[in-house]
Amino acid sequence: MYVTQIPIVRITPEGQKPLIKLVDEIIDKKNRGEDTNELEAKIDGMVYKLYELTNEEIRIVEGRGL
């Protein structure tokens, strides 16, 4: 099945903490009707780094083509 081919990076609970903190901040801001684009971009960057994506791969993920 194709799902089994998706690479899943494992990170320690300690490594998860910065992501969890940002997600909690995003939830709080969204509940108050505030903009979360900057925080969401930080999470994107952290995930790109976690998966060691190249600039070209990032452009593809973000829909900016090849």
PDBQT receptor file of N, H, CA, C and O in Angstrom, charges set to zero:
ATOM      1  N   MET A   1       0.842  -1.178   0.000  1.00  0.00    +0.000 N 
ATOM      2  CA  MET A   1       0.000   0.000   0.000  1.00  0.00    +0.000 C 
ATOM      3  C   MET A   1       0.888   1.242   0.000  1.00  0.00    +0.000 C 
ATOM      4  O   MET A   1       1.994   1.218   0.541  1.00  0.00    +0.000 OA
ATOM      5  N   TYR A   2       0.406   2.321  -0.604  1.00  0.00    +0.000 N 
ATOM      6  H   TYR A   2      -0.492   2.340  -1.043  1.00  0.00    +0.000 HD
ATOM      7  CA  TYR A   2       1.201   3.530  -0.760  1.00  0.00    +0.000 C 
ATOM      8  C   TYR A   2       1.511   4.231   0.563  1.00  0.00    +0.000 C 
ATOM      9  O   TYR A   2       2.560   4.861   0.700  1.00  0.00    +0.000 OA
ATOM     10  N   VAL A   3       0.614   4.127   1.525  1.00  0.00    +0.000 N 
ATOM     11  H   VAL A   3      -0.239   3.616   1.414  1.00  0.00    +0.000 HD
ATOM     12  CA  VAL A   3       0.822   4.801   2.804  1.00  0.00    +0.000 C 
ATOM     13  C   VAL A   3       2.086   4.292   3.484  1.00  0.00    +0.000 C 
ATOM     14  O   VAL A   3       2.775   5.060   4.156  1.00  0.00    +0.000 OA
ATOM     15  N   THR A   4       2.393   3.041   3.324  1.00  0.00    +0.000 N 
ATOM     16  H   THR A   4       1.834   2.417   2.778  1.00  0.00    +0.000 HD
ATOM     17  CA  THR A   4       3.584   2.483   3.968  1.00  0.00    +0.000 C 
ATOM     18  C   THR A   4       4.865   3.043   3.362  1.00  0.00    +0.000 C 
ATOM     19  O   THR A   4       5.938   2.898   3.948  1.00  0.00    +0.000 OA
ATOM     20  N   GLN A   5       4.770   3.672   2.214  1.00  0.00    +0.000 N 
ATOM     21  H   GLN A   5       3.899   3.790   1.738  1.00  0.00    +0.000 HD
ATOM     22  CA  GLN A   5       5.955   4.236   1.571  1.00  0.00    +0.000 C 
ATOM     23  C   GLN A   5       6.251   5.662   2.042  1.00  0.00    +0.000 C 
ATOM     24  O   GLN A   5       7.298   6.215   1.706  1.00  0.00    +0.000 OA
ATOM     25  N   ILE A   6       5.349   6.257   2.808  1.00  0.00    +0.000 N 
ATOM     26  H   ILE A   6       4.499   5.807   3.081  1.00  0.00    +0.000 HD
ATOM     27  CA  ILE A   6       5.563   7.610   3.310  1.00  0.00    +0.000 C 
ATOM     28  C   ILE A   6       6.557   7.561   4.463  1.00  0.00    +0.000 C 
ATOM     29  O   ILE A   6       6.325   6.864   5.451  1.00  0.00    +0.000 OA
ATOM     30  N   PRO A   7       7.668   8.298   4.347  1.00  0.00    +0.000 N 
ATOM     31  CA  PRO A   7       8.646   8.277   5.440  1.00  0.00    +0.000 C 
ATOM     32  C   PRO A   7       8.128   9.077   6.634  1.00  0.00    +0.000 C 
ATOM     33  O   PRO A   7       7.699  10.222   6.492  1.00  0.00    +0.000 OA
ATOM     34  N   ILE A   8       8.176   8.468   7.786  1.00  0.00    +0.000 N 
ATOM     35  H   ILE A   8       8.524   7.538   7.902  1.00  0.00    +0.000 HD
ATOM     36  CA  ILE A   8       7.756   9.133   9.014  1.00  0.00    +0.000 C 
ATOM     37  C   ILE A   8       8.999   9.304   9.893  1.00  0.00    +0.000 C 
ATOM     38  O   ILE A   8       9.613   8.329  10.328  1.00  0.00    +0.000 OA
ATOM     39  N   VAL A   9       9.349  10.558  10.140  1.00  0.00    +0.000 N 
ATOM     40  H   VAL A   9       8.851  11.350   9.787  1.00  0.00    +0.000 HD
ATOM     41  CA  VAL A   9      10.504  10.847  10.984  1.00  0.00    +0.000 C 
ATOM     42  C   VAL A   9      10.062  10.759  12.434  1.00  0.00    +0.000 C 
ATOM     43  O   VAL A   9       9.050  11.340  12.828  1.00  0.00    +0.000 OA
ATOM     44  N   ARG A  10      10.821  10.036  13.209  1.00  0.00    +0.000 N 
ATOM     45  H   ARG A  10      11.643   9.564  12.890  1.00  0.00    +0.000 HD
ATOM     46  CA  ARG A  10      10.512   9.918  14.638  1.00  0.00    +0.000 C 
ATOM     47  C   ARG A  10      11.347  10.944  15.396  1.00  0.00    +0.000 C 
ATOM     48  O   ARG A  10      12.553  11.072  15.181  1.00  0.00    +0.000 OA
ATOM     49  N   ILE A  11      10.679  11.670  16.288  1.00  0.00    +0.000 N 
ATOM     50  H   ILE A  11       9.700  11.566  16.464  1.00  0.00    +0.000 HD
ATOM     51  CA  ILE A  11      11.409  12.605  17.131  1.00  0.00    +0.000 C 
ATOM     52  C   ILE A  11      11.066  12.324  18.586  1.00  0.00    +0.000 C 
ATOM     53  O   ILE A  11       9.982  11.842  18.912  1.00  0.00    +0.000 OA
ATOM     54  N   THR A  12      12.013  12.636  19.436  1.00  0.00    +0.000 N 
ATOM     55  H   THR A  12      12.894  13.027  19.170  1.00  0.00    +0.000 HD
ATOM     56  CA  THR A  12      11.855  12.365  20.862  1.00  0.00    +0.000 C 
ATOM     57  C   THR A  12      10.776  13.272  21.449  1.00  0.00    +0.000 C 
ATOM     58  O   THR A  12      10.435  14.300  20.864  1.00  0.00    +0.000 OA
ATOM     59  N   PRO A  13      10.246  12.892  22.597  1.00  0.00    +0.000 N 
ATOM     60  CA  PRO A  13       9.290  13.779  23.265  1.00  0.00    +0.000 C 
ATOM     61  C   PRO A  13       9.882  15.178  23.505  1.00  0.00    +0.000 C 
ATOM     62  O   PRO A  13       9.174  16.180  23.404  1.00  0.00    +0.000 OA
ATOM     63  N   GLU A  14      11.157  15.237  23.816  1.00  0.00    +0.000 N 
ATOM     64  H   GLU A  14      11.732  14.423  23.898  1.00  0.00    +0.000 HD
ATOM     65  CA  GLU A  14      11.821  16.528  24.023  1.00  0.00    +0.000 C 
ATOM     66  C   GLU A  14      11.849  17.329  22.716  1.00  0.00    +0.000 C 
ATOM     67  O   GLU A  14      11.661  18.546  22.724  1.00  0.00    +0.000 OA
ATOM     68  N   GLY A  15      12.084  16.644  21.602  1.00  0.00    +0.000 N 
ATOM     69  H   GLY A  15      12.237  15.655  21.595  1.00  0.00    +0.000 HD
ATOM     70  CA  GLY A  15      12.103  17.295  20.303  1.00  0.00    +0.000 C 
ATOM     71  C   GLY A  15      10.727  17.758  19.860  1.00  0.00    +0.000 C 
ATOM     72  O   GLY A  15      10.606  18.664  19.035  1.00  0.00    +0.000 OA
ATOM     73  N   GLN A  16       9.695  17.140  20.405  1.00  0.00    +0.000 N 
ATOM     74  H   GLN A  16       9.793  16.404  21.075  1.00  0.00    +0.000 HD
ATOM     75  CA  GLN A  16       8.318  17.501  20.063  1.00  0.00    +0.000 C 
ATOM     76  C   GLN A  16       7.861  18.771  20.773  1.00  0.00    +0.000 C 
ATOM     77  O   GLN A  16       6.943  19.447  20.307  1.00  0.00    +0.000 OA
ATOM     78  N   LYS A  17       8.488  19.093  21.884  1.00  0.00    +0.000 N 
ATOM     79  H   LYS A  17       9.233  18.544  22.263  1.00  0.00    +0.000 HD
ATOM     80  CA  LYS A  17       8.019  20.208  22.716  1.00  0.00    +0.000 C 
ATOM     81  C   LYS A  17       7.917  21.543  21.969  1.00  0.00    +0.000 C 
ATOM     82  O   LYS A  17       6.911  22.235  22.124  1.00  0.00    +0.000 OA
ATOM     83  N   PRO A  18       8.918  21.937  21.164  1.00  0.00    +0.000 N 
ATOM     84  CA  PRO A  18       8.778  23.210  20.451  1.00  0.00    +0.000 C 
ATOM     85  C   PRO A  18       7.591  23.218  19.483  1.00  0.00    +0.000 C 
ATOM     86  O   PRO A  18       6.908  24.232  19.338  1.00  0.00    +0.000 OA
ATOM     87  N   LEU A  19       7.353  22.091  18.829  1.00  0.00    +0.000 N 
ATOM     88  H   LEU A  19       7.907  21.267  18.946  1.00  0.00    +0.000 HD
ATOM     89  CA  LEU A  19       6.209  21.995  17.920  1.00  0.00    +0.000 C 
ATOM     90  C   LEU A  19       4.895  22.091  18.691  1.00  0.00    +0.000 C 
ATOM     91  O   LEU A  19       3.971  22.787  18.270  1.00  0.00    +0.000 OA
ATOM     92  N   ILE A  20       4.819  21.401  19.801  1.00  0.00    +0.000 N 
ATOM     93  H   ILE A  20       5.570  20.835  20.143  1.00  0.00    +0.000 HD
ATOM     94  CA  ILE A  20       3.606  21.419  20.625  1.00  0.00    +0.000 C 
ATOM     95  C   ILE A  20       3.333  22.831  21.126  1.00  0.00    +0.000 C 
ATOM     96  O   ILE A  20       2.186  23.280  21.136  1.00  0.00    +0.000 OA
ATOM     97  N   LYS A  21       4.386  23.531  21.541  1.00  0.00    +0.000 N 
ATOM     98  H   LYS A  21       5.317  23.166  21.532  1.00  0.00    +0.000 HD
ATOM     99  CA  LYS A  21       4.232  24.902  22.029  1.00  0.00    +0.000 C 
ATOM    100  C   LYS A  21       3.661  25.802  20.925  1.00  0.00    +0.000 C 
ATOM    101  O   LYS A  21       2.750  26.592  21.172  1.00  0.00    +0.000 OA
ATOM    102  N   LEU A  22       4.200  25.677  19.714  1.00  0.00    +0.000 N 
ATOM    103  H   LEU A  22       4.941  25.036  19.513  1.00  0.00    +0.000 HD
ATOM    104  CA  LEU A  22       3.692  26.485  18.606  1.00  0.00    +0.000 C 
ATOM    105  C   LEU A  22       2.248  26.150  18.271  1.00  0.00    +0.000 C 
ATOM    106  O   LEU A  22       1.446  27.046  18.008  1.00  0.00    +0.000 OA
ATOM    107  N   VAL A  23       1.916  24.876  18.279  1.00  0.00    +0.000 N 
ATOM    108  H   VAL A  23       2.568  24.148  18.492  1.00  0.00    +0.000 HD
ATOM    109  CA  VAL A  23       0.533  24.465  17.997  1.00  0.00    +0.000 C 
ATOM    110  C   VAL A  23      -0.409  25.043  19.047  1.00  0.00    +0.000 C 
ATOM    111  O   VAL A  23      -1.487  25.534  18.714  1.00  0.00    +0.000 OA
ATOM    112  N   ASP A  24      -0.005  24.987  20.305  1.00  0.00    +0.000 N 
ATOM    113  H   ASP A  24       0.871  24.589  20.575  1.00  0.00    +0.000 HD
ATOM    114  CA  ASP A  24      -0.837  25.559  21.368  1.00  0.00    +0.000 C 
ATOM    115  C   ASP A  24      -1.022  27.065  21.163  1.00  0.00    +0.000 C 
ATOM    116  O   ASP A  24      -2.119  27.587  21.365  1.00  0.00    +0.000 OA
ATOM    117  N   GLU A  25       0.049  27.765  20.763  1.00  0.00    +0.000 N 
ATOM    118  H   GLU A  25       0.940  27.341  20.600  1.00  0.00    +0.000 HD
ATOM    119  CA  GLU A  25      -0.047  29.204  20.500  1.00  0.00    +0.000 C 
ATOM    120  C   GLU A  25      -1.000  29.479  19.334  1.00  0.00    +0.000 C 
ATOM    121  O   GLU A  25      -1.800  30.414  19.382  1.00  0.00    +0.000 OA
ATOM    122  N   ILE A  26      -0.905  28.661  18.293  1.00  0.00    +0.000 N 
ATOM    123  H   ILE A  26      -0.255  27.902  18.253  1.00  0.00    +0.000 HD
ATOM    124  CA  ILE A  26      -1.782  28.828  17.131  1.00  0.00    +0.000 C 
ATOM    125  C   ILE A  26      -3.241  28.644  17.541  1.00  0.00    +0.000 C 
ATOM    126  O   ILE A  26      -4.101  29.436  17.154  1.00  0.00    +0.000 OA
ATOM    127  N   ILE A  27      -3.515  27.620  18.308  1.00  0.00    +0.000 N 
ATOM    128  H   ILE A  27      -2.817  26.977  18.622  1.00  0.00    +0.000 HD
ATOM    129  CA  ILE A  27      -4.889  27.364  18.763  1.00  0.00    +0.000 C 
ATOM    130  C   ILE A  27      -5.407  28.545  19.568  1.00  0.00    +0.000 C 
ATOM    131  O   ILE A  27      -6.532  28.997  19.357  1.00  0.00    +0.000 OA
ATOM    132  N   ASP A  28      -4.587  29.050  20.494  1.00  0.00    +0.000 N 
ATOM    133  H   ASP A  28      -3.672  28.683  20.664  1.00  0.00    +0.000 HD
ATOM    134  CA  ASP A  28      -5.003  30.198  21.302  1.00  0.00    +0.000 C 
ATOM    135  C   ASP A  28      -5.300  31.414  20.430  1.00  0.00    +0.000 C 
ATOM    136  O   ASP A  28      -6.321  32.079  20.608  1.00  0.00    +0.000 OA
ATOM    137  N   LYS A  29      -4.398  31.703  19.481  1.00  0.00    +0.000 N 
ATOM    138  H   LYS A  29      -3.568  31.164  19.337  1.00  0.00    +0.000 HD
ATOM    139  CA  LYS A  29      -4.586  32.869  18.614  1.00  0.00    +0.000 C 
ATOM    140  C   LYS A  29      -5.828  32.710  17.732  1.00  0.00    +0.000 C 
ATOM    141  O   LYS A  29      -6.593  33.657  17.551  1.00  0.00    +0.000 OA
ATOM    142  N   LYS A  30      -6.021  31.520  17.193  1.00  0.00    +0.000 N 
ATOM    143  H   LYS A  30      -5.400  30.750  17.340  1.00  0.00    +0.000 HD
ATOM    144  CA  LYS A  30      -7.198  31.284  16.347  1.00  0.00    +0.000 C 
ATOM    145  C   LYS A  30      -8.480  31.459  17.156  1.00  0.00    +0.000 C 
ATOM    146  O   LYS A  30      -9.466  31.994  16.648  1.00  0.00    +0.000 OA
ATOM    147  N   ASN A  31      -8.473  31.016  18.399  1.00  0.00    +0.000 N 
ATOM    148  H   ASN A  31      -7.673  30.582  18.812  1.00  0.00    +0.000 HD
ATOM    149  CA  ASN A  31      -9.647  31.177  19.262  1.00  0.00    +0.000 C 
ATOM    150  C   ASN A  31      -9.950  32.650  19.522  1.00  0.00    +0.000 C 
ATOM    151  O   ASN A  31     -11.100  33.018  19.763  1.00  0.00    +0.000 OA
ATOM    152  N   ARG A  32      -8.913  33.493  19.473  1.00  0.00    +0.000 N 
ATOM    153  H   ARG A  32      -7.980  33.193  19.277  1.00  0.00    +0.000 HD
ATOM    154  CA  ARG A  32      -9.090  34.930  19.672  1.00  0.00    +0.000 C 
ATOM    155  C   ARG A  32      -9.266  35.672  18.344  1.00  0.00    +0.000 C 
ATOM    156  O   ARG A  32      -9.402  36.895  18.322  1.00  0.00    +0.000 OA
ATOM    157  N   GLY A  33      -9.263  34.923  17.241  1.00  0.00    +0.000 N 
ATOM    158  H   GLY A  33      -9.152  33.929  17.258  1.00  0.00    +0.000 HD
ATOM    159  CA  GLY A  33      -9.444  35.529  15.926  1.00  0.00    +0.000 C 
ATOM    160  C   GLY A  33      -8.205  36.237  15.396  1.00  0.00    +0.000 C 
ATOM    161  O   GLY A  33      -8.306  37.091  14.515  1.00  0.00    +0.000 OA
ATOM    162  N   GLU A  34      -7.043  35.891  15.923  1.00  0.00    +0.000 N 
ATOM    163  H   GLU A  34      -6.960  35.198  16.639  1.00  0.00    +0.000 HD
ATOM    164  CA  GLU A  34      -5.797  36.538  15.519  1.00  0.00    +0.000 C 
ATOM    165  C   GLU A  34      -5.119  35.780  14.381  1.00  0.00    +0.000 C 
ATOM    166  O   GLU A  34      -5.375  34.595  14.164  1.00  0.00    +0.000 OA
ATOM    167  N   ASP A  35      -4.258  36.481  13.666  1.00  0.00    +0.000 N 
ATOM    168  H   ASP A  35      -4.050  37.443  13.842  1.00  0.00    +0.000 HD
ATOM    169  CA  ASP A  35      -3.510  35.903  12.552  1.00  0.00    +0.000 C 
ATOM    170  C   ASP A  35      -2.455  34.920  13.070  1.00  0.00    +0.000 C 
ATOM    171  O   ASP A  35      -1.766  35.196  14.052  1.00  0.00    +0.000 OA
ATOM    172  N   THR A  36      -2.339  33.777  12.401  1.00  0.00    +0.000 N 
ATOM    173  H   THR A  36      -2.899  33.553  11.603  1.00  0.00    +0.000 HD
ATOM    174  CA  THR A  36      -1.374  32.754  12.817  1.00  0.00    +0.000 C 
ATOM    175  C   THR A  36      -0.378  32.403  11.716  1.00  0.00    +0.000 C 
ATOM    176  O   THR A  36       0.370  31.433  11.842  1.00  0.00    +0.000 OA
ATOM    177  N   ASN A  37      -0.364  33.183  10.641  1.00  0.00    +0.000 N 
ATOM    178  H   ASN A  37      -0.971  33.971  10.539  1.00  0.00    +0.000 HD
ATOM    179  CA  ASN A  37       0.493  32.849   9.505  1.00  0.00    +0.000 C 
ATOM    180  C   ASN A  37       1.968  32.729   9.890  1.00  0.00    +0.000 C 
ATOM    181  O   ASN A  37       2.656  31.817   9.431  1.00  0.00    +0.000 OA
ATOM    182  N   GLU A  38       2.450  33.633  10.718  1.00  0.00    +0.000 N 
ATOM    183  H   GLU A  38       1.891  34.374  11.091  1.00  0.00    +0.000 HD
ATOM    184  CA  GLU A  38       3.857  33.601  11.108  1.00  0.00    +0.000 C 
ATOM    185  C   GLU A  38       4.193  32.329  11.890  1.00  0.00    +0.000 C 
ATOM    186  O   GLU A  38       5.220  31.695  11.646  1.00  0.00    +0.000 OA
ATOM    187  N   LEU A  39       3.334  31.969  12.816  1.00  0.00    +0.000 N 
ATOM    188  H   LEU A  39       2.499  32.484  13.014  1.00  0.00    +0.000 HD
ATOM    189  CA  LEU A  39       3.568  30.755  13.609  1.00  0.00    +0.000 C 
ATOM    190  C   LEU A  39       3.480  29.503  12.735  1.00  0.00    +0.000 C 
ATOM    191  O   LEU A  39       4.261  28.565  12.894  1.00  0.00    +0.000 OA
ATOM    192  N   GLU A  40       2.522  29.503  11.813  1.00  0.00    +0.000 N 
ATOM    193  H   GLU A  40       1.887  30.265  11.683  1.00  0.00    +0.000 HD
ATOM    194  CA  GLU A  40       2.385  28.362  10.917  1.00  0.00    +0.000 C 
ATOM    195  C   GLU A  40       3.612  28.225  10.021  1.00  0.00    +0.000 C 
ATOM    196  O   GLU A  40       4.038  27.109   9.723  1.00  0.00    +0.000 OA
ATOM    197  N   ALA A  41       4.179  29.341   9.593  1.00  0.00    +0.000 N 
ATOM    198  H   ALA A  41       3.833  30.247   9.835  1.00  0.00    +0.000 HD
ATOM    199  CA  ALA A  41       5.397  29.305   8.785  1.00  0.00    +0.000 C 
ATOM    200  C   ALA A  41       6.566  28.752   9.586  1.00  0.00    +0.000 C 
ATOM    201  O   ALA A  41       7.422  28.059   9.036  1.00  0.00    +0.000 OA
ATOM    202  N   LYS A  42       6.610  29.054  10.890  1.00  0.00    +0.000 N 
ATOM    203  H   LYS A  42       5.915  29.617  11.337  1.00  0.00    +0.000 HD
ATOM    204  CA  LYS A  42       7.666  28.498  11.753  1.00  0.00    +0.000 C 
ATOM    205  C   LYS A  42       7.552  26.975  11.822  1.00  0.00    +0.000 C 
ATOM    206  O   LYS A  42       8.554  26.264  11.745  1.00  0.00    +0.000 OA
ATOM    207  N   ILE A  43       6.337  26.492  11.965  1.00  0.00    +0.000 N 
ATOM    208  H   ILE A  43       5.523  27.070  12.028  1.00  0.00    +0.000 HD
ATOM    209  CA  ILE A  43       6.133  25.037  12.004  1.00  0.00    +0.000 C 
ATOM    210  C   ILE A  43       6.559  24.427  10.678  1.00  0.00    +0.000 C 
ATOM    211  O   ILE A  43       7.237  23.399  10.657  1.00  0.00    +0.000 OA
ATOM    212  N   ASP A  44       6.169  25.048   9.574  1.00  0.00    +0.000 N 
ATOM    213  H   ASP A  44       5.618  25.883   9.590  1.00  0.00    +0.000 HD
ATOM    214  CA  ASP A  44       6.576  24.548   8.261  1.00  0.00    +0.000 C 
ATOM    215  C   ASP A  44       8.096  24.419   8.192  1.00  0.00    +0.000 C 
ATOM    216  O   ASP A  44       8.622  23.392   7.762  1.00  0.00    +0.000 OA
ATOM    217  N   GLY A  45       8.793  25.468   8.618  1.00  0.00    +0.000 N 
ATOM    218  H   GLY A  45       8.365  26.302   8.967  1.00  0.00    +0.000 HD
ATOM    219  CA  GLY A  45      10.255  25.454   8.590  1.00  0.00    +0.000 C 
ATOM    220  C   GLY A  45      10.840  24.346   9.444  1.00  0.00    +0.000 C 
ATOM    221  O   GLY A  45      11.813  23.701   9.054  1.00  0.00    +0.000 OA
ATOM    222  N   MET A  46      10.252  24.126  10.599  1.00  0.00    +0.000 N 
ATOM    223  H   MET A  46       9.462  24.650  10.916  1.00  0.00    +0.000 HD
ATOM    224  CA  MET A  46      10.731  23.061  11.485  1.00  0.00    +0.000 C 
ATOM    225  C   MET A  46      10.541  21.690  10.840  1.00  0.00    +0.000 C 
ATOM    226  O   MET A  46      11.410  20.823  10.939  1.00  0.00    +0.000 OA
ATOM    227  N   VAL A  47       9.411  21.504  10.185  1.00  0.00    +0.000 N 
ATOM    228  H   VAL A  47       8.705  22.208  10.105  1.00  0.00    +0.000 HD
ATOM    229  CA  VAL A  47       9.133  20.218   9.520  1.00  0.00    +0.000 C 
ATOM    230  C   VAL A  47      10.076  20.030   8.331  1.00  0.00    +0.000 C 
ATOM    231  O   VAL A  47      10.596  18.934   8.117  1.00  0.00    +0.000 OA
ATOM    232  N   TYR A  48      10.298  21.098   7.558  1.00  0.00    +0.000 N 
ATOM    233  H   TYR A  48       9.876  21.988   7.732  1.00  0.00    +0.000 HD
ATOM    234  CA  TYR A  48      11.225  21.001   6.427  1.00  0.00    +0.000 C 
ATOM    235  C   TYR A  48      12.614  20.595   6.912  1.00  0.00    +0.000 C 
ATOM    236  O   TYR A  48      13.282  19.767   6.294  1.00  0.00    +0.000 OA
ATOM    237  N   LYS A  49      13.034  21.186   8.021  1.00  0.00    +0.000 N 
ATOM    238  H   LYS A  49      12.491  21.859   8.523  1.00  0.00    +0.000 HD
ATOM    239  CA  LYS A  49      14.353  20.859   8.580  1.00  0.00    +0.000 C 
ATOM    240  C   LYS A  49      14.374  19.414   9.080  1.00  0.00    +0.000 C 
ATOM    241  O   LYS A  49      15.347  18.689   8.873  1.00  0.00    +0.000 OA
ATOM    242  N   LEU A  50      13.302  19.010   9.732  1.00  0.00    +0.000 N 
ATOM    243  H   LEU A  50      12.511  19.599   9.900  1.00  0.00    +0.000 HD
ATOM    244  CA  LEU A  50      13.197  17.646  10.262  1.00  0.00    +0.000 C 
ATOM    245  C   LEU A  50      13.351  16.616   9.148  1.00  0.00    +0.000 C 
ATOM    246  O   LEU A  50      14.000  15.585   9.325  1.00  0.00    +0.000 OA
ATOM    247  N   TYR A  51      12.745  16.909   7.997  1.00  0.00    +0.000 N 
ATOM    248  H   TYR A  51      12.218  17.747   7.853  1.00  0.00    +0.000 HD
ATOM    249  CA  TYR A  51      12.811  15.996   6.862  1.00  0.00    +0.000 C 
ATOM    250  C   TYR A  51      13.987  16.291   5.931  1.00  0.00    +0.000 C 
ATOM    251  O   TYR A  51      14.151  15.643   4.897  1.00  0.00    +0.000 OA
ATOM    252  N   GLU A  52      14.799  17.275   6.311  1.00  0.00    +0.000 N 
ATOM    253  H   GLU A  52      14.666  17.802   7.150  1.00  0.00    +0.000 HD
ATOM    254  CA  GLU A  52      15.991  17.646   5.546  1.00  0.00    +0.000 C 
ATOM    255  C   GLU A  52      15.654  17.929   4.081  1.00  0.00    +0.000 C 
ATOM    256  O   GLU A  52      16.343  17.460   3.175  1.00  0.00    +0.000 OA
ATOM    257  N   LEU A  53      14.587  18.700   3.860  1.00  0.00    +0.000 N 
ATOM    258  H   LEU A  53      14.027  19.080   4.596  1.00  0.00    +0.000 HD
ATOM    259  CA  LEU A  53      14.173  19.024   2.504  1.00  0.00    +0.000 C 
ATOM    260  C   LEU A  53      15.104  20.066   1.887  1.00  0.00    +0.000 C 
ATOM    261  O   LEU A  53      15.597  20.963   2.572  1.00  0.00    +0.000 OA
ATOM    262  N   THR A  54      15.329  19.933   0.610  1.00  0.00    +0.000 N 
ATOM    263  H   THR A  54      14.929  19.205   0.053  1.00  0.00    +0.000 HD
ATOM    264  CA  THR A  54      16.106  20.917  -0.127  1.00  0.00    +0.000 C 
ATOM    265  C   THR A  54      15.197  22.093  -0.486  1.00  0.00    +0.000 C 
ATOM    266  O   THR A  54      13.976  22.005  -0.360  1.00  0.00    +0.000 OA
ATOM    267  N   ASN A  55      15.803  23.193  -0.932  1.00  0.00    +0.000 N 
ATOM    268  H   ASN A  55      16.795  23.265  -1.034  1.00  0.00    +0.000 HD
ATOM    269  CA  ASN A  55      15.000  24.347  -1.357  1.00  0.00    +0.000 C 
ATOM    270  C   ASN A  55      14.054  23.969  -2.491  1.00  0.00    +0.000 C 
ATOM    271  O   ASN A  55      12.912  24.428  -2.533  1.00  0.00    +0.000 OA
ATOM    272  N   GLU A  56      14.528  23.136  -3.403  1.00  0.00    +0.000 N 
ATOM    273  H   GLU A  56      15.455  22.763  -3.369  1.00  0.00    +0.000 HD
ATOM    274  CA  GLU A  56      13.687  22.682  -4.514  1.00  0.00    +0.000 C 
ATOM    275  C   GLU A  56      12.494  21.883  -3.993  1.00  0.00    +0.000 C 
ATOM    276  O   GLU A  56      11.369  22.086  -4.449  1.00  0.00    +0.000 OA
ATOM    277  N   GLU A  57      12.728  20.984  -3.048  1.00  0.00    +0.000 N 
ATOM    278  H   GLU A  57      13.642  20.819  -2.678  1.00  0.00    +0.000 HD
ATOM    279  CA  GLU A  57      11.642  20.177  -2.484  1.00  0.00    +0.000 C 
ATOM    280  C   GLU A  57      10.641  21.063  -1.736  1.00  0.00    +0.000 C 
ATOM    281  O   GLU A  57       9.434  20.825  -1.785  1.00  0.00    +0.000 OA
ATOM    282  N   ILE A  58      11.149  22.078  -1.047  1.00  0.00    +0.000 N 
ATOM    283  H   ILE A  58      12.130  22.272  -1.007  1.00  0.00    +0.000 HD
ATOM    284  CA  ILE A  58      10.275  23.002  -0.328  1.00  0.00    +0.000 C 
ATOM    285  C   ILE A  58       9.378  23.750  -1.308  1.00  0.00    +0.000 C 
ATOM    286  O   ILE A  58       8.187  23.924  -1.052  1.00  0.00    +0.000 OA
ATOM    287  N   ARG A  59       9.940  24.188  -2.420  1.00  0.00    +0.000 N 
ATOM    288  H   ARG A  59      10.908  24.047  -2.628  1.00  0.00    +0.000 HD
ATOM    289  CA  ARG A  59       9.136  24.879  -3.432  1.00  0.00    +0.000 C 
ATOM    290  C   ARG A  59       8.015  23.979  -3.946  1.00  0.00    +0.000 C 
ATOM    291  O   ARG A  59       6.898  24.445  -4.172  1.00  0.00    +0.000 OA
ATOM    292  N   ILE A  60       8.308  22.699  -4.129  1.00  0.00    +0.000 N 
ATOM    293  H   ILE A  60       9.215  22.321  -3.946  1.00  0.00    +0.000 HD
ATOM    294  CA  ILE A  60       7.305  21.750  -4.600  1.00  0.00    +0.000 C 
ATOM    295  C   ILE A  60       6.203  21.582  -3.536  1.00  0.00    +0.000 C 
ATOM    296  O   ILE A  60       5.013  21.620  -3.850  1.00  0.00    +0.000 OA
ATOM    297  N   VAL A  61       6.615  21.399  -2.301  1.00  0.00    +0.000 N 
ATOM    298  H   VAL A  61       7.581  21.367  -2.046  1.00  0.00    +0.000 HD
ATOM    299  CA  VAL A  61       5.641  21.219  -1.221  1.00  0.00    +0.000 C 
ATOM    300  C   VAL A  61       4.744  22.452  -1.108  1.00  0.00    +0.000 C 
ATOM    301  O   VAL A  61       3.542  22.329  -0.873  1.00  0.00    +0.000 OA
ATOM    302  N   GLU A  62       5.323  23.624  -1.273  1.00  0.00    +0.000 N 
ATOM    303  H   GLU A  62       6.300  23.724  -1.464  1.00  0.00    +0.000 HD
ATOM    304  CA  GLU A  62       4.563  24.862  -1.136  1.00  0.00    +0.000 C 
ATOM    305  C   GLU A  62       3.780  25.219  -2.408  1.00  0.00    +0.000 C 
ATOM    306  O   GLU A  62       3.099  26.243  -2.463  1.00  0.00    +0.000 OA
ATOM    307  N   GLY A  63       3.889  24.365  -3.417  1.00  0.00    +0.000 N 
ATOM    308  H   GLY A  63       4.442  23.534  -3.372  1.00  0.00    +0.000 HD
ATOM    309  CA  GLY A  63       3.116  24.586  -4.641  1.00  0.00    +0.000 C 
ATOM    310  C   GLY A  63       3.683  25.649  -5.550  1.00  0.00    +0.000 C 
ATOM    311  O   GLY A  63       2.967  26.228  -6.367  1.00  0.00    +0.000 OA
ATOM    312  N   ARG A  64       4.981  25.907  -5.407  1.00  0.00    +0.000 N 
ATOM    313  H   ARG A  64       5.563  25.437  -4.743  1.00  0.00    +0.000 HD
ATOM    314  CA  ARG A  64       5.609  26.917  -6.254  1.00  0.00    +0.000 C 
ATOM    315  C   ARG A  64       6.343  26.279  -7.434  1.00  0.00    +0.000 C 
ATOM    316  O   ARG A  64       7.117  26.938  -8.128  1.00  0.00    +0.000 OA
ATOM    317  N   GLY A  65       6.089  24.991  -7.648  1.00  0.00    +0.000 N 
ATOM    318  H   GLY A  65       5.460  24.456  -7.084  1.00  0.00    +0.000 HD
ATOM    319  CA  GLY A  65       6.595  24.306  -8.832  1.00  0.00    +0.000 C 
ATOM    320  C   GLY A  65       8.063  23.972  -8.824  1.00  0.00    +0.000 C 
ATOM    321  O   GLY A  65       8.773  24.154  -7.835  1.00  0.00    +0.000 OA
ATOM    322  N   LEU A  66       8.489  23.476  -9.963  1.00  0.00    +0.000 N 
ATOM    323  H   LEU A  66       7.913  23.328 -10.766  1.00  0.00    +0.000 HD
ATOM    324  CA  LEU A  66       9.873  23.054 -10.135  1.00  0.00    +0.000 C 
ATOM    325  C   LEU A  66      10.724  24.170 -10.688  1.00  0.00    +0.000 C 
ATOM    326  O   LEU A  66      11.924  23.986 -10.896  1.00  0.00    +0.000 OA
TER     327      LEU A  66
